[in-house]
Amino acid sequence: MLSLIESLACRLASASARPQWTLLAISNLLSATIVLIVRSAV
């Protein structure tokens, strides 16, 4: 699940010419959100 999100984030980064820190912040927020969802579901 996490690797899927990371691969999607990498594809978005290569597709657009956004700064690295923006991608880093978005990927960190996505992974943190997924971790919270998984923890609450268990």
N, CA, C and O atoms as a Tripos MOL2 file, in Angstrom:
@<TRIPOS>MOLECULE
protein
  168   167    42     0     0
PROTEIN
NO_CHARGES

@<TRIPOS>ATOM
      1 N           0.8330   -1.2060    0.0000 N.3       1 MET1
      2 CA          0.0000    0.0000    0.0000 C.3       1 MET1
      3 C           0.8670    1.2550    0.0000 C.2       1 MET1
      4 O           0.6800    2.1530   -0.8210 O.2       1 MET1
      5 N           1.8240    1.3040    0.9380 N.am      2 LEU2
      6 CA          2.6960    2.4740    1.0110 C.3       2 LEU2
      7 C           3.5570    2.5960   -0.2380 C.2       2 LEU2
      8 O           3.7580    3.6960   -0.7540 O.2       2 LEU2
      9 N           4.0690    1.4580   -0.7270 N.am      3 SER3
     10 CA          4.9250    1.5030   -1.9150 C.3       3 SER3
     11 C           4.1320    1.9800   -3.1280 C.2       3 SER3
     12 O           4.6730    2.6520   -4.0070 O.2       3 SER3
     13 N           2.8550    1.6310   -3.1710 N.am      4 LEU4
     14 CA          2.0000    2.0800   -4.2710 C.3       4 LEU4
     15 C           1.8650    3.5970   -4.2540 C.2       4 LEU4
     16 O           1.9740    4.2440   -5.2950 O.2       4 LEU4
     17 N           1.6290    4.1630   -3.0790 N.am      5 ILE5
     18 CA          1.4990    5.6170   -2.9460 C.3       5 ILE5
     19 C           2.8150    6.3060   -3.3030 C.2       5 ILE5
     20 O           2.8230    7.3440   -3.9650 O.2       5 ILE5
     21 N           3.9270    5.7160   -2.8590 N.am      6 GLU6
     22 CA          5.2310    6.3140   -3.1480 C.3       6 GLU6
     23 C           5.5210    6.2900   -4.6440 C.2       6 GLU6
     24 O           6.0540    7.2580   -5.1860 O.2       6 GLU6
     25 N           5.1760    5.2010   -5.3110 N.am      7 SER7
     26 CA          5.4080    5.1230   -6.7530 C.3       7 SER7
     27 C           4.5480    6.1480   -7.4880 C.2       7 SER7
     28 O           4.9930    6.7540   -8.4630 O.2       7 SER7
     29 N           3.3090    6.3380   -7.0160 N.am      8 LEU8
     30 CA          2.4370    7.3480   -7.6160 C.3       8 LEU8
     31 C           3.0120    8.7480   -7.4180 C.2       8 LEU8
     32 O           2.9680    9.5810   -8.3230 O.2       8 LEU8
     33 N           3.5520    8.9970   -6.2270 N.am      9 ALA9
     34 CA          4.1420   10.3030   -5.9460 C.3       9 ALA9
     35 C           5.3570   10.5410   -6.8370 C.2       9 ALA9
     36 O           5.5690   11.6500   -7.3250 O.2       9 ALA9
     37 N           6.1530    9.4910   -7.0450 N.am     10 CYS10
     38 CA          7.3310    9.6130   -7.9080 C.3      10 CYS10
     39 C           6.9160    9.8950   -9.3500 C.2      10 CYS10
     40 O           7.5550   10.6850  -10.0460 O.2      10 CYS10
     41 N           5.8490    9.2480   -9.7890 N.am     11 ARG11
     42 CA          5.3600    9.4880  -11.1520 C.3      11 ARG11
     43 C           4.8650   10.9200  -11.3080 C.2      11 ARG11
     44 O           5.1010   11.5570  -12.3340 O.2      11 ARG11
     45 N           4.1750   11.4240  -10.2830 N.am     12 LEU12
     46 CA          3.7020   12.8050  -10.3280 C.3      12 LEU12
     47 C           4.8770   13.7710  -10.3620 C.2      12 LEU12
     48 O           4.8310   14.7980  -11.0400 O.2      12 LEU12
     49 N           5.9270   13.4330   -9.6240 N.am     13 ALA13
     50 CA          7.1020   14.2990   -9.5680 C.3      13 ALA13
     51 C           7.7950   14.3510  -10.9250 C.2      13 ALA13
     52 O           8.2240   15.4160  -11.3670 O.2      13 ALA13
     53 N           7.9050   13.1990  -11.5830 N.am     14 SER14
     54 CA          8.5720   13.1680  -12.8810 C.3      14 SER14
     55 C           7.7010   13.8200  -13.9550 C.2      14 SER14
     56 O           8.2120   14.3670  -14.9320 O.2      14 SER14
     57 N           6.3870   13.7570  -13.7650 N.am     15 ALA15
     58 CA          5.4710   14.3400  -14.7500 C.3      15 ALA15
     59 C           5.4710   15.8650  -14.6650 C.2      15 ALA15
     60 O           5.3960   16.5460  -15.6880 O.2      15 ALA15
     61 N           5.5530   16.3950  -13.4580 N.am     16 SER16
     62 CA          5.5280   17.8470  -13.2790 C.3      16 SER16
     63 C           6.8950   18.3450  -12.8220 C.2      16 SER16
     64 O           7.6940   17.5790  -12.2850 O.2      16 SER16
     65 N           7.1550   19.6230  -13.0380 N.am     17 ALA17
     66 CA          8.4600   20.1930  -12.6900 C.3      17 ALA17
     67 C           8.3960   20.9320  -11.3610 C.2      17 ALA17
     68 O           8.9490   22.0210  -11.2090 O.2      17 ALA17
     69 N           7.7080   20.3160  -10.4030 N.am     18 ARG18
     70 CA          7.5950   20.9650   -9.0900 C.3      18 ARG18
     71 C           8.8800   20.7760   -8.2980 C.2      18 ARG18
     72 O           9.6420   19.8490   -8.5720 O.2      18 ARG18
     73 N           9.1370   21.6520   -7.3080 N.am     19 PRO19
     74 CA         10.3180   21.5190   -6.4550 C.3      19 PRO19
     75 C          10.2790   20.2270   -5.6500 C.2      19 PRO19
     76 O           9.2080   19.6790   -5.3860 O.2      19 PRO19
     77 N          11.4540   19.7470   -5.2630 N.am     20 GLN20
     78 CA         11.5560   18.4970   -4.5240 C.3      20 GLN20
     79 C          10.8710   18.5800   -3.1670 C.2      20 GLN20
     80 O          10.2410   17.6150   -2.7350 O.2      20 GLN20
     81 N          10.9850   19.7160   -2.4900 N.am     21 TRP21
     82 CA         10.4360   19.8140   -1.1360 C.3      21 TRP21
     83 C           8.9200   19.7090   -1.1470 C.2      21 TRP21
     84 O           8.3220   19.2380   -0.1790 O.2      21 TRP21
     85 N           8.2890   20.1480   -2.2440 N.am     22 THR22
     86 CA          6.8360   20.0240   -2.3480 C.3      22 THR22
     87 C           6.4360   18.5600   -2.4290 C.2      22 THR22
     88 O           5.5060   18.1250   -1.7490 O.2      22 THR22
     89 N           7.1410   17.7980   -3.2660 N.am     23 LEU23
     90 CA          6.8720   16.3630   -3.3840 C.3      23 LEU23
     91 C           7.1290   15.6640   -2.0640 C.2      23 LEU23
     92 O           6.3770   14.7780   -1.6580 O.2      23 LEU23
     93 N           8.2050   16.0740   -1.3950 N.am     24 LEU24
     94 CA          8.5580   15.4630   -0.1180 C.3      24 LEU24
     95 C           7.4490   15.6930    0.9020 C.2      24 LEU24
     96 O           7.0670   14.7720    1.6240 O.2      24 LEU24
     97 N           6.9330   16.9090    0.9620 N.am     25 ALA25
     98 CA          5.8660   17.2170    1.9170 C.3      25 ALA25
     99 C           4.5960   16.4370    1.5880 C.2      25 ALA25
    100 O           3.9390   15.9090    2.4850 O.2      25 ALA25
    101 N           4.2520   16.3640    0.3130 N.am     26 ILE26
    102 CA          3.0380   15.6410   -0.0920 C.3      26 ILE26
    103 C           3.1630   14.1570    0.2170 C.2      26 ILE26
    104 O           2.2230   13.5540    0.7350 O.2      26 ILE26
    105 N           4.3150   13.5580   -0.0950 N.am     27 SER27
    106 CA          4.4970   12.1220    0.1570 C.3      27 SER27
    107 C           4.4940   11.8310    1.6460 C.2      27 SER27
    108 O           3.9630   10.8090    2.0810 O.2      27 SER27
    109 N           5.0900   12.7310    2.4360 N.am     28 ASN28
    110 CA          5.0970   12.5330    3.8880 C.3      28 ASN28
    111 C           3.6850   12.6270    4.4540 C.2      28 ASN28
    112 O           3.3150   11.8400    5.3260 O.2      28 ASN28
    113 N           2.8960   13.5770    3.9700 N.am     29 LEU29
    114 CA          1.5110   13.7060    4.4300 C.3      29 LEU29
    115 C           0.6870   12.4840    4.0380 C.2      29 LEU29
    116 O          -0.1180   11.9960    4.8310 O.2      29 LEU29
    117 N           0.8860   11.9910    2.8230 N.am     30 LEU30
    118 CA          0.1460   10.8160    2.3670 C.3      30 LEU30
    119 C           0.4870    9.5980    3.1990 C.2      30 LEU30
    120 O          -0.4040    8.8660    3.6320 O.2      30 LEU30
    121 N           1.7780    9.3750    3.4260 N.am     31 SER31
    122 CA          2.1820    8.1970    4.1990 C.3      31 SER31
    123 C           1.6910    8.3020    5.6360 C.2      31 SER31
    124 O           1.2550    7.3040    6.2100 O.2      31 SER31
    125 N           1.7550    9.4850    6.2250 N.am     32 ALA32
    126 CA          1.2880    9.6650    7.5990 C.3      32 ALA32
    127 C          -0.2160    9.4250    7.6920 C.2      32 ALA32
    128 O          -0.6910    8.8140    8.6490 O.2      32 ALA32
    129 N          -0.9610    9.9020    6.7060 N.am     33 THR33
    130 CA         -2.4080    9.6920    6.6940 C.3      33 THR33
    131 C          -2.7480    8.2120    6.5750 C.2      33 THR33
    132 O          -3.6430    7.7150    7.2580 O.2      33 THR33
    133 N          -2.0270    7.5150    5.7050 N.am     34 ILE34
    134 CA         -2.2830    6.0780    5.5230 C.3      34 ILE34
    135 C          -1.9560    5.3160    6.7910 C.2      34 ILE34
    136 O          -2.6890    4.4020    7.1700 O.2      34 ILE34
    137 N          -0.8640    5.6780    7.4560 N.am     35 VAL35
    138 CA         -0.4880    5.0050    8.7050 C.3      35 VAL35
    139 C          -1.5780    5.2090    9.7530 C.2      35 VAL35
    140 O          -1.9330    4.2720   10.4680 O.2      35 VAL35
    141 N          -2.1120    6.4290    9.8490 N.am     36 LEU36
    142 CA         -3.1790    6.7050   10.8160 C.3      36 LEU36
    143 C          -4.4330    5.9010   10.4950 C.2      36 LEU36
    144 O          -5.0820    5.3690   11.3950 O.2      36 LEU36
    145 N          -4.7710    5.8130    9.2200 N.am     37 ILE37
    146 CA         -5.9620    5.0490    8.8120 C.3      37 ILE37
    147 C          -5.7880    3.5730    9.1390 C.2      37 ILE37
    148 O          -6.7070    2.9300    9.6470 O.2      37 ILE37
    149 N          -4.6120    3.0400    8.8500 N.am     38 VAL38
    150 CA         -4.3540    1.6200    9.1200 C.3      38 VAL38
    151 C          -4.4070    1.3530   10.6180 C.2      38 VAL38
    152 O          -4.9710    0.3490   11.0530 O.2      38 VAL38
    153 N          -3.8230    2.2450   11.4050 N.am     39 ARG39
    154 CA         -3.8130    2.0480   12.8630 C.3      39 ARG39
    155 C          -5.2260    2.1150   13.4390 C.2      39 ARG39
    156 O          -5.5590    1.3490   14.3430 O.2      39 ARG39
    157 N          -6.0410    3.0030   12.9370 N.am     40 SER40
    158 CA         -7.4080    3.1340   13.4520 C.3      40 SER40
    159 C          -8.2840    1.9700   12.9900 C.2      40 SER40
    160 O          -9.2390    1.6020   13.6750 O.2      40 SER40
    161 N          -7.9670    1.3960   11.8420 N.am     41 ALA41
    162 CA         -8.7620    0.2810   11.3150 C.3      41 ALA41
    163 C          -8.4660   -1.0080   12.0690 C.2      41 ALA41
    164 O          -9.3390   -1.8640   12.2130 O.2      41 ALA41
    165 N          -7.2430   -1.1430   12.5470 N.am     42 VAL42
    166 CA         -6.8630   -2.3910   13.2370 C.3      42 VAL42
    167 C          -7.4440   -2.4100   14.6430 C.2      42 VAL42
    168 O          -7.2400   -3.3720   15.3830 O.2      42 VAL42
@<TRIPOS>BOND
     1     1     2 1
     2     2     3 1
     3     3     4 2
     4     3     5 am
     5     5     6 1
     6     6     7 1
     7     7     8 2
     8     7     9 am
     9     9    10 1
    10    10    11 1
    11    11    12 2
    12    11    13 am
    13    13    14 1
    14    14    15 1
    15    15    16 2
    16    15    17 am
    17    17    18 1
    18    18    19 1
    19    19    20 2
    20    19    21 am
    21    21    22 1
    22    22    23 1
    23    23    24 2
    24    23    25 am
    25    25    26 1
    26    26    27 1
    27    27    28 2
    28    27    29 am
    29    29    30 1
    30    30    31 1
    31    31    32 2
    32    31    33 am
    33    33    34 1
    34    34    35 1
    35    35    36 2
    36    35    37 am
    37    37    38 1
    38    38    39 1
    39    39    40 2
    40    39    41 am
    41    41    42 1
    42    42    43 1
    43    43    44 2
    44    43    45 am
    45    45    46 1
    46    46    47 1
    47    47    48 2
    48    47    49 am
    49    49    50 1
    50    50    51 1
    51    51    52 2
    52    51    53 am
    53    53    54 1
    54    54    55 1
    55    55    56 2
    56    55    57 am
    57    57    58 1
    58    58    59 1
    59    59    60 2
    60    59    61 am
    61    61    62 1
    62    62    63 1
    63    63    64 2
    64    63    65 am
    65    65    66 1
    66    66    67 1
    67    67    68 2
    68    67    69 am
    69    69    70 1
    70    70    71 1
    71    71    72 2
    72    71    73 am
    73    73    74 1
    74    74    75 1
    75    75    76 2
    76    75    77 am
    77    77    78 1
    78    78    79 1
    79    79    80 2
    80    79    81 am
    81    81    82 1
    82    82    83 1
    83    83    84 2
    84    83    85 am
    85    85    86 1
    86    86    87 1
    87    87    88 2
    88    87    89 am
    89    89    90 1
    90    90    91 1
    91    91    92 2
    92    91    93 am
    93    93    94 1
    94    94    95 1
    95    95    96 2
    96    95    97 am
    97    97    98 1
    98    98    99 1
    99    99   100 2
   100    99   101 am
   101   101   102 1
   102   102   103 1
   103   103   104 2
   104   103   105 am
   105   105   106 1
   106   106   107 1
   107   107   108 2
   108   107   109 am
   109   109   110 1
   110   110   111 1
   111   111   112 2
   112   111   113 am
   113   113   114 1
   114   114   115 1
   115   115   116 2
   116   115   117 am
   117   117   118 1
   118   118   119 1
   119   119   120 2
   120   119   121 am
   121   121   122 1
   122   122   123 1
   123   123   124 2
   124   123   125 am
   125   125   126 1
   126   126   127 1
   127   127   128 2
   128   127   129 am
   129   129   130 1
   130   130   131 1
   131   131   132 2
   132   131   133 am
   133   133   134 1
   134   134   135 1
   135   135   136 2
   136   135   137 am
   137   137   138 1
   138   138   139 1
   139   139   140 2
   140   139   141 am
   141   141   142 1
   142   142   143 1
   143   143   144 2
   144   143   145 am
   145   145   146 1
   146   146   147 1
   147   147   148 2
   148   147   149 am
   149   149   150 1
   150   150   151 1
   151   151   152 2
   152   151   153 am
   153   153   154 1
   154   154   155 1
   155   155   156 2
   156   155   157 am
   157   157   158 1
   158   158   159 1
   159   159   160 2
   160   159   161 am
   161   161   162 1
   162   162   163 1
   163   163   164 2
   164   163   165 am
   165   165   166 1
   166   166   167 1
   167   167   168 2
@<TRIPOS>SUBSTRUCTURE
     1 MET1         2 RESIDUE 1 A MET
     2 LEU2         6 RESIDUE 1 A LEU
     3 SER3        10 RESIDUE 1 A SER
     4 LEU4        14 RESIDUE 1 A LEU
     5 ILE5        18 RESIDUE 1 A ILE
     6 GLU6        22 RESIDUE 1 A GLU
     7 SER7        26 RESIDUE 1 A SER
     8 LEU8        30 RESIDUE 1 A LEU
     9 ALA9        34 RESIDUE 1 A ALA
    10 CYS10       38 RESIDUE 1 A CYS
    11 ARG11       42 RESIDUE 1 A ARG
    12 LEU12       46 RESIDUE 1 A LEU
    13 ALA13       50 RESIDUE 1 A ALA
    14 SER14       54 RESIDUE 1 A SER
    15 ALA15       58 RESIDUE 1 A ALA
    16 SER16       62 RESIDUE 1 A SER
    17 ALA17       66 RESIDUE 1 A ALA
    18 ARG18       70 RESIDUE 1 A ARG
    19 PRO19       74 RESIDUE 1 A PRO
    20 GLN20       78 RESIDUE 1 A GLN
    21 TRP21       82 RESIDUE 1 A TRP
    22 THR22       86 RESIDUE 1 A THR
    23 LEU23       90 RESIDUE 1 A LEU
    24 LEU24       94 RESIDUE 1 A LEU
    25 ALA25       98 RESIDUE 1 A ALA
    26 ILE26      102 RESIDUE 1 A ILE
    27 SER27      106 RESIDUE 1 A SER
    28 ASN28      110 RESIDUE 1 A ASN
    29 LEU29      114 RESIDUE 1 A LEU
    30 LEU30      118 RESIDUE 1 A LEU
    31 SER31      122 RESIDUE 1 A SER
    32 ALA32      126 RESIDUE 1 A ALA
    33 THR33      130 RESIDUE 1 A THR
    34 ILE34      134 RESIDUE 1 A ILE
    35 VAL35      138 RESIDUE 1 A VAL
    36 LEU36      142 RESIDUE 1 A LEU
    37 ILE37      146 RESIDUE 1 A ILE
    38 VAL38      150 RESIDUE 1 A VAL
    39 ARG39      154 RESIDUE 1 A ARG
    40 SER40      158 RESIDUE 1 A SER
    41 ALA41      162 RESIDUE 1 A ALA
    42 VAL42      166 RESIDUE 1 A VAL
